[in-house]
Amino acid sequence: MFDQLTARLGRTIESLRGRGRITEENVAATLREVRIALLEADVALPVVKEFIDSVKAKALGQEVLSSLTPGQAFIGILHGELVRILGGEGSPWQLRAQAPAVILLAGLQGAGKTTTAAKLARWLIEREKKRVLLASTDVRRPAALLQLERLAAQVGAEYFAASTEEPPATIAKNALARAKTGVFDVLILDTAGRLHVDEELMAELREIDAAVPSAERLFVVDAMSGQDALNAARVFDGALALSGVILTKADGDARGGAALSVRHLTGKPLVLVGVGEKTEALEPFDPARMASRILGMGDVVSLIEQAHRHVDTEEAGRLAKKLAKGKGFDMADLRSQLEQLQRMGGVGALVDKLPGAIARKGAEAAAQGEREISRQIAIINSMTPIERRSPQIIDGSRRRRIARGSGVQVQDVNRLLKQFLEMQRVMKSMKGGRRLQQLLGAMKGGLPPGFPRS
């Protein structure tokens, strides 16, 4: 998300760095580039106008003109105004309601409500330790009910089965009754959508909302829908009094204008962002961190939190003890490390959070890295357990068999074995696993000192 905007703003910002003096002409030229960048990103015109006016007023004030580093001061103003438009400083979204808390998801057809319902369920189960019940009131699309049932099984939530003959409001009531008797913490209601807003849909949503007391009414919007998303958000807010917005498919939109516009024009906070197809690809929305990413500063704190969340400390401890006893690092251990990297979203998800210049250089390599990781796991899976434990026995005929089994060339197997030998040498240099144990202890402690915990 924001790739085009980040690239254009990045070029503009680079021209400001190191400037010893900022003049009205500098400011006007820079803001002209910023305005073009925002409009190209499909940011709503009223938002662009207010943003530019506010930045200009502050940039021509004493905080920049009297600064010892005016270029850096101007970048700070851009960052601050982006944070304000995206929602301002504040704590990440948390569900605070008496159990069973009802979360009502609404939005147009194709926005990704059903997938988002499953992602949200997983997020609440894994991070908040909640018991979650999923239910669908989309009686016009039996396939949507089946999809949600399958997704519920994937994420560890329970699914409330309903008949398509029942009115949506009745399904919502019955689902809430099940949530109460089943002692669930959260009930997530996936509602019907339309290609366009119509009164029948709004009436149905109002009936569901009246039937169950919703703690959260979240509008699910496709990041690639542009200005249409804003018009739909206003209509849904009129019908439901929305409490927040979830932005989906953010990884597929290079412009990102919807994210900058919807919060400012609707007054509803962006609470969560979908950043991929997998059920774990949901992130809390943080205006300050997002503003940093837009300006090409990266989001290293999120990167560290992501690593801390997905690294299997038990597996790391097992490996450390194994090395400490003098047992070698084998192919099964390598596969475990590669699979952990995949669980973190792969190389691309990590590169996306790095500062702009590094991320741009690493983007192409990241795509290649994703393929390489999958290829290496396939090669290791084609080995026998004995070969994984003792890779040194893999001779020419075994290499040919492994290559055929994993659908790769023999040279790919040779390359992996060579890389493995280098990793094995590094592991031996860790003095019997003591350094790995020290690293594990640091990981258990959470974020490194000096990093914010928000």
N, C-alpha and C positions, 0 to 999 in steps of 0.2 A: 504494500500500500504506500502511496505518496511517492513512488519512484520518480515520476516526472517532476513533481513539485520539488522534491529533495534535490534532484540533479540541477534544476534551474536556480533554486535558491542557493545551492552550494556554490555555483559559479559566481553569483552575486556577492555572497558572503566572502569568498576568497579575495575579491577585489577590494574589500574593506579592511582585511586584516593588515595590521602594521601601519595603517594610515596615521600619520602624525597630526592631521588636521581634517576636520569634517566641516564642509561648508553647505550652504543652502543648495548650491548646485549639485554637490555630491548626494545630498539627501534626496533631491528631486529625481535624479537619474536612477538612484538605487530603488526608490519606491516605485518608479515606473516599471522597472524589471520585476519587482515583487508583485505589482498589480497584474502584470501579464501572466506571471507564474500562477497566481491564484485563479485567475479566470480560465486559464488553460486546464487547471485541475478541476474545473466545473464547480468552483465555490460560488455560492449565490451572490449576486451583485450587491445586495444590501450589506452582506457580511464583509465583502471586499472593501466597500466604501468606508464602513466604520473602522475596519482594521487599519487601512491606510491613513485615515484622518488621525486616529489615535497615535499611531507610530510617529507620524510627522510632527504632531504637537510635542511629543516627548523628545524626539530626536533633535528638534530645534531649541530645546530647553537647555538649561545649564548642565543637566546630568551628562550630556554628551559633549557639548562644546567646551566645557571646562575639565573634561576628563583627561587624564594622562594617556589613556589608551582609547581614543574616541571610536576606533573601529570596533573594538571589543565591546564597548559600551552600547553601540548601536545594535550589535548582535544580541546583547542582553535584552534590549528593548523588544526586538523581534520575538525573542523567546517568551518574554513575559506576556506580550499581547496574544501570542498563540495559546499560551496556557489559559489566559482569561477567556478566549473564544471557545476553547475546548471544554471549559467548565470550571476553571480555577483550581486552586489548591484544595485538597480535601482528602479524606480517607477513602480507600477503595470500598466498593459496594459490598455490603454484608446483609444477609437476610436476618432481620430482627423482627420476629413475630412469634406469637404463641402457636405451638404445634396443635394441629397440622396447619402449617402456613400454606396458603394457596397462591401459586404463581400462575397468572393468566398470560399466555403468549398470543399476541395478535399481529396480523400483518397481511400483506398481499400474497397471492399464490406465487410460489416460486422463490419467495424470500429466504426459505430455509428454516421454517418454523419447526418442522418435525425433527430434523437433524439437530437444531439448536436445543430442542427440548431434551434430547438424549445427552448432548454435550453439557447442558446445565445440570442435569441429573448426576452425571459423572463428576462434575466439578464439586457439587454439594456433597456427594458421597465421599470422595477422596480427600477434599480439603477441609470440609466442615463436619465430616463424620455424621452425616444425616441419613436417615432412612427415607427413601424417596419412592413415591408412587406416581407413575405416569398414566395419563388418560387422554384420549382424543375425543373431541366432539365433532370431528369432521365426518358426519354421516353420509355425505355425498360421495366420498372417495374411500371405499373399502380398502383400497391399496394403502392409503395413508395409515389406517388402523393397523394393518399387517406390518407396515414398515416400522411403526412405533413399537409394536410388540417385539419385533426382532432386535431393534436397537436397545430396548429396555434390558433384554437378556444380555446383550454385549456389555453394557455399562454397570450391571449389577443392581438395577432398579427393578421394582415389581411393576407389572402392567395390569391395569384395570380393564378387563374385557367388557365391552358393551355391545348392544345390538344396534344395528343401523336403523332399526325401526323406531327407536326411541328418540324423542326430541333432544337436541343438544343440552338444553337447560336441565332436563331430567338426568342425563348422563353425568353432568357436572355435580348434581346433588348426590347421586348414588356413589360417585367416586369419592366425594368428601366423606360420606358415611363410612365407606370402606377404609378411608385414611384414618378415621377416628377409631374404628373398631380394631384396625390393624396396628395401631400405635405408630403411625408414620409421622415423621417430622415435617415432611413437605409433600404437597400434591401439586404436580405441574400439569396444567391443562393446555393441550395443543388444540387450537381452534381452526375452523375452516378459513380458507382464503378465497380471494377472487382475483381475476386478472385486472379488474378495475374496482374502485370503491363503488358500492351501491347501497341503497337504503335497506335492502333485505339483509345484507351482511351486518350492517350496523345494528339493526333491530335484534338479530340473533345474538350478537355480542353483548348488547345491553341486557337481554334476558339471562344469559349465562352469568353476567356480573351481578345481576340482582339475585340469582339463585344461590350463589356462593359468595362469602365475604373474602374478596381477594386481598392479600397482603401486598402483592406487587402486580401491576398491570404493565407488562413490558411489550413495547412495539419492536418487532423484528423487521429489520430493513436491510435490503441487499445494498452493499457498498457501491455496486456498479449501476444502480438505478438512477443515480444523479438527482436532478431537480424534482423528478416525479416522486421521489421518496419524501421530500419536504411537504408536498401537497397532500400525500396520503397520511403523513404523520399528523398534520393538522386535523384532518377529518376523523381519524381514529381517536385523537385526543379529545375531540368534541364529544365523541360517543362514550369514551371510557374513563376520561381523566387519567391519562397515562402517568406512571410513576418513573419510567425510564425507557431507554432505548438500547437494544442489542444490535450491533452492526455485524452483518455476516459477510462472508466471501471477501474479507478485507485483503486477503493474500492475492486475489485475482484482479484487483483494481489498482492500476498504476497511478491514477489521478488523486483519489481520496477526498474529492470535494464534498461528498455527502457527510463525512465525519466532521469536517469543519463547519458545515452549514446547519446540520440537523439540530445540534445542541443549541446553537445560538438563536435559531429562528423559532424553535418550539419551546425553549426554556426547560426541556427535559434532559436530565443528565444521561450521558453515554455511560452505561455500567459495565458492559462486557463486549468483547470483540472476538468474532470467529476468524481464525487465521489459518484454516486448512480444512480438509475433508475429514480427517480422523476425529474420533469422538473426544480425544484429549486436547484438540486444537481450539481451546477457548481461553481467553486471557481477561483478567480484570482491566478495565480502562483506566489509565492514569494520565491525566492531562499533561503534567510536567514531563513525564517520560516520553509521551507521544510527541510533544513539541520538540524535545531534543532529537528524536529520530527524524522528524520533518526537516530540521535544520542540519541534518547530517552529523549530529554529535553522538549518535548511537544510543544504546540503552544497556549499559554494562550491568547495572543493578538487576534488571530483569533476567539478563543472561546468567548471572550468578544464582539467582533464585531458581531459575529453570534447571540448572545443573544440580543444585542442592535437592530439588524435588524429585528428580528422576534417577539420580545415582543410587544404586542399590548398596547401601552401606554394609549389609550383611555379606553380600558377595565380595565387596572390597575387603572386608575383614577376613573372609575365608582365604582369599588370594594372599593377603599379607601373612597369615599364619602358615600357609603352604610354603611361601618363599622363606619364611623365618626358619622352617624345619629343614631347609636345604633342598626342597623339591622344586623342580624346574617349572617355568612358565610354559604351558603347552597350548595346542591349537584350540582346545575347549575353552581355555581362559581367554584367548584372543576373540573367539566368537562371542563370548559373554560381554566383552568390552564393546564390540561392534554393535551388538543388539541394544546395549544401553544407550549408545549414541543415536540409534534409530528411534528409541523411545523418547528422546529429547527433541524429536522433530527432524533429525538429520542435520547435515552440515548447513543446508540452506537456512533453516530456522535459526541457527546460531549466527551465521554471517549477517543475517538481516538486522541483528541487534548491535553489530559493531559500528564504530564511527564511519561516516560516509565514504571517505576516500578508501579505507580498508575494505569496506563492504563492496564497493563498486569493483575493486580489483579482484575480490574473492568470489563474486557472483558466478562467473563462468566456471571457476574451479570448483565451486560448491556443487553445481549441477553435475559435474563430472565425478565429484566425490561421492554423491548419493549413489550413482550407478556402481561405482567401484566398491562401496561398502556392501551393497546387495550381492555383487559378484563374488566378493570374498566369503561372505556367509554361505553362499551356494557351494563354493569350492570346499569349505570346511565340512559342510553337511554331507558332501559326497565321499568323505573319508570314513574309514572304519574307526571304531573306538580306539583300537590299538594304534592306528596311524595318527590320530589326534594326540594321543599321549606321547608317542615317539615318532615325530615327523622325520627323524633321520633315516628311518627305514624305507621312506618313499623313494623308490628307484624309478627308472624310466617307464617300465610297464605300468606301475602303480600311478604314475603321473598321467599317463595316457587314459587309464580307466577313470581317474578322478575328473579329468577334463571332459570326457564324454558324459559322465554322470551329471556334471554341473552345467553343461552346454557352453563351455568356454574353450579357448585354445590352450595347448600345453604351455605356451609361454606365459599365459596368465597364472597358471599353477606355479610355474617356476618363479615368477615375480613375487607371488604371495609368500612362497617359502623363503625367498631371499629377505623380504621385509620382516618375516617372522624371526629369522635368525638374528637380525639387527635388534628387534624388540627384546628377544631373549637375552642378548648381551647387555642391554640397558637394565633389564630386570635384575640380572646378576650383580650389576654395579650398585644396586640399591641396598647392599650389605644385609642380605638375608631377610629383606622385607621391613627393616626398621624404618626406613624413610617412608615406605608406603603406609605403615601403621601411624606415623606422625601425620601424614596427609589425611588419613581417615579420621584421626582425632580432630583435626581442624575442620573437616567437613561436618562432623557431628555438632560442632559448635555453631553452625549456621554461617552467616555472612562474615567476611573478614572485618576486622575492626575498621571503623571509619565509614562504613557503608550504611546508608539509611535503611531502616527495617520496613518502611511503608511500602 
